[in-house]
Amino acid sequence: MEFNESFYRPSLIHLAFDKKKLYEFQVAHARFDLLIKALLRLYGGELFSDFTPISESQIALMVKQPIGSVKLELDQLHNLQVVVYEPVNESPKITLVLARQDADRLPIDKQEFKRRRDLHLTKMEAMKNYAEQTHRCRMQLIQEYFDEETYQTCGLCDVCIEKRRKENLTVLKDYEQQVIYLLNKKNMTVEELEAAVDPAEKELFIDVVREMVDANQIAYDEFWVLRVVK
Ligand SMILES: [Zn+2]
């Protein structure tokens, strides 16, 4: 394709009738008489043999009519097939450099086309799966997509965070039950309780005790010994 932004050519006109036919036409269509005479006076006999550049404004001056009606009459003459009128063209122009092809005869490599289509579909499917699934670490999935298999989870993605929250919840419940069980048998200080439970996650255990005190499930006496609130 060629794109020509500054394309300009003047209006062209070619008289399709010979002199005799034109005279007959002028007699039969008096309203075009003035215009045809002006054309012949301005551009002469060349009109009969070639496409001739014309200026509508020049014609308008000669026939003493607005340029709009000159253009309109030229269009009418064109439609009556007296002249071939190609109005001025000032808009950008696209030229097809190669001959047009039938759509079903386009030189397309169908196998290659299908391969690329399938590849795109596979990519899209992988993207969809990545977004929709909620059980595999997202970082693992991405690495797997690029053929880098790993057993390590990232610990940062939403799947990892949700998994840890659920695990914590289980541990939390477990600590809670142990605290109640132990304190039901015997009142203890936090240190004694911690020693008895021996939690793998000490901070989480302290949080659990604190929350149970806040919820008034257990309480300190004046010697900082914990007991179950009945
Ligand atoms: Zn993760």
Residues whose N, C-alpha, C, O or C-beta is under 5 A from the ligand:
A	BS01	ZN	C137 R138 M139 T153 C154 G155 L156 C157 C160
